[in-house]
């Protein structure tokens, strides 16, 4: 944050960003989280941002609030949020060809058999 | 008493409240295959014979298309009386991507990864697209009790067994990898504390495989992709439409003529491969339906590709999302995400009856809403419209207080803007024009059959979803087929030798139209909806639109 968006530390606390937000977000608060390096909190607080930029045009410190929130979310999504192990496992299985035969089989089935399978498939509760 | 609706609607809500406890105790029955077929035939708009016309020219001659699309296919090019100097090349690239939505952006990122010189042109801005407006989620079979084969069955059956197997295969087999790719780009999916993805059902799914980022799934994906495109400094030419493809004497595509939407100037882009990623057609307002689509959804890519000789597939199959807002009037047609039903809300008619299972496929549920309204069990809305209830207070009872704000914050906000608190009262919905199931026909590798270096990705492509698309398979399709197109286009451009560029196919198409005796006095592609405040030039004379 310090490297990419050093201007966040010039915030004067006027709260014009929050007042301008079209999504009723607490914009000044998520900038405060970013200043403290609390990226997860910044990501959560800014999540509903639609990048309209109404905050930024009012900011006397020239902060690009939507960009700060976006960076916090991308860092959180990639590095901070725990890995989805079932996803990693499934991607590996597919790359190893674990489903190749099964998918070829279902692709070859005649429509009548597919209808039978589809209409009688069990649906998870 | 809290009464955000007119009196007649509040009266109906009393009936909805009276039956709520009993409805919650029993899950509505799922329809049998024959019951679904009967419902669709009687009430689905695709079965309305008056809303379709026969296509008179081109590869799909003799087939039917929605009236509005047929009119665009029967209109001539805006270049027919223009002199375009094709020797003056303004942009010269390996891969030209037409469209700046989810498919176009994924495509550009992968083409860039592969080392190609890639450029995006978009008539609006990058990210101004249906992907940005997608709410509910994205499917992928990555849980223990699920498999790509199960996903295949749901997708193929939900699409009435009409999808192309090789396309469904790519969709489901590359789905987990697409989620991982997005996750690695920093998309924040909903996860439990241990990293397990929070997944739910969508209409027609047999396993809970809907991944989401609250109800901003598309927005979260699109803003991340957009950031990535910009960070990589991939050129994006905004407010610039592709108005015609350029071909060469070998029958290859060789680029596109571009139109600056502000100045009206034309420019020429030369490219070794072209990817059409122009999205959908909601703003054509087929059959007068309101739409959930963004402003630029006018089927431009279909017209460009068709005129250049690429065939369409299932162009007569349209998806109406069962739950578009119908009240208040300011948001008519706006999407009420299917996730509202995934997390527990039932569809309830004016008498308080849960007349259908809320998670039937979209075509079935849309037909159900239309049936209830046509048979007198709809709720009257000021202005002569009708709708049925989506019983949202159930969500808070089922999931606990705060579920709505946590899981569907965008829906909550949209309604609170009009003083409607969906935690306390149900919301009123009616089907909205949502998606074109068909599009330009592609092979398993994403190429058109007719033109060897033309690819199509995203909603503009047809055949992936058959005749009905499941929730969460479109965000998946734009990522899977967008990435695939990027990789394939980058590889293909290494062996493409372009000849001399020409627009002969545009003239030939115009001749065909004349021979067929069709005249619409319009030019196509449409580019912007007719209610846009602009002037359209029609064969020399200026007509105010």
Contacts between the chains, C-beta under 8 A, distances in Angstrom:
chain1	res1	chain2	res2	distance
A	23	B	413	6.9
A	24	B	413	7.3
A	43	B	188	6.5
A	47	B	188	7.5
A	47	B	214	6.8
A	47	B	216	7.0
A	47	B	220	8.0
A	48	B	214	7.9
A	48	B	216	6.7
A	48	B	409	5.9
A	48	B	410	7.0
A	48	B	413	7.3
A	50	B	219	7.0
A	51	B	223	6.4
A	70	B	223	6.3
A	70	B	224	7.8
A	70	B	227	5.8
A	73	B	186	6.6
A	73	B	188	5.4
A	73	B	220	7.7
A	73	B	224	7.8
A	74	B	185	7.1
A	74	B	186	2.9
A	74	B	187	8.0
A	74	B	224	6.2
A	74	B	227	6.9
A	75	B	186	6.6
A	76	B	186	7.5
A	76	B	188	6.0
A	77	B	183	6.5
A	77	B	185	7.8
A	77	B	186	4.0
A	77	B	187	5.3
A	77	B	188	3.9
A	77	B	189	7.4
A	77	B	224	7.7
A	78	B	183	7.1
A	78	B	184	6.0
A	78	B	185	7.1
A	78	B	186	4.2
A	81	B	188	6.5
A	81	B	189	7.9
A	81	B	191	5.8
A	81	B	195	7.2
A	82	B	191	6.6
A	82	B	193	7.2
A	82	B	194	6.2
A	82	B	195	3.3
A	83	B	195	5.0
A	84	B	142	7.4
A	84	B	183	7.1
A	84	B	189	7.5
A	84	B	191	6.4
A	84	B	195	4.9
A	84	B	196	6.4
A	84	B	197	5.1
A	85	B	195	6.2
A	85	B	196	7.8
A	86	B	142	5.6
A	86	B	143	5.9
A	86	B	144	6.5
A	86	B	196	6.5
A	86	B	197	7.3
A	87	B	140	7.8
A	87	B	142	4.6
A	87	B	176	6.0
A	87	B	179	6.0
A	87	B	180	5.8
A	87	B	183	7.3
A	87	B	197	6.6
A	88	B	180	7.1
A	90	B	141	7.3
A	90	B	142	4.2
A	90	B	176	4.5
A	91	B	142	7.7
A	91	B	176	4.8
A	91	B	177	5.3
A	91	B	180	5.3
A	94	B	148	6.9
A	94	B	173	6.0
A	94	B	176	6.2
A	94	B	177	7.0
A	95	B	177	8.0
A	99	B	147	6.5
A	99	B	148	5.1
A	99	B	149	6.5
A	99	B	173	6.7
A	102	B	147	7.3
A	102	B	148	7.9
A	102	B	149	4.8
A	103	B	148	6.1
A	103	B	149	5.9
A	103	B	152	6.5
A	103	B	169	5.6
A	103	B	172	7.5
A	103	B	173	6.2
A	106	B	149	5.5
A	106	B	152	5.6
A	106	B	153	6.9
A	107	B	152	7.8
A	107	B	165	4.3
A	107	B	166	7.5
A	107	B	168	7.9
A	107	B	169	6.0
A	111	B	161	5.1
A	114	B	153	7.5
A	114	B	156	6.3
A	114	B	157	6.7
A	114	B	161	5.7
A	115	B	33	7.2
A	115	B	157	7.4
A	115	B	161	6.6
A	117	B	153	6.0
A	117	B	157	7.7
A	118	B	153	5.9
A	118	B	154	7.9
A	118	B	156	7.3
A	118	B	157	3.1
A	118	B	161	7.8
A	119	B	32	7.7
A	119	B	33	4.9
A	119	B	157	7.6
A	121	B	150	7.8
A	121	B	153	6.1
A	121	B	154	7.8
A	121	B	157	7.8
A	121	B	206	5.0
A	122	B	206	6.8
A	123	B	30	7.6
A	123	B	205	8.0
A	123	B	206	4.7
A	124	B	145	6.8
A	124	B	201	7.4
A	124	B	206	6.4
A	124	B	207	5.1
A	124	B	208	5.7
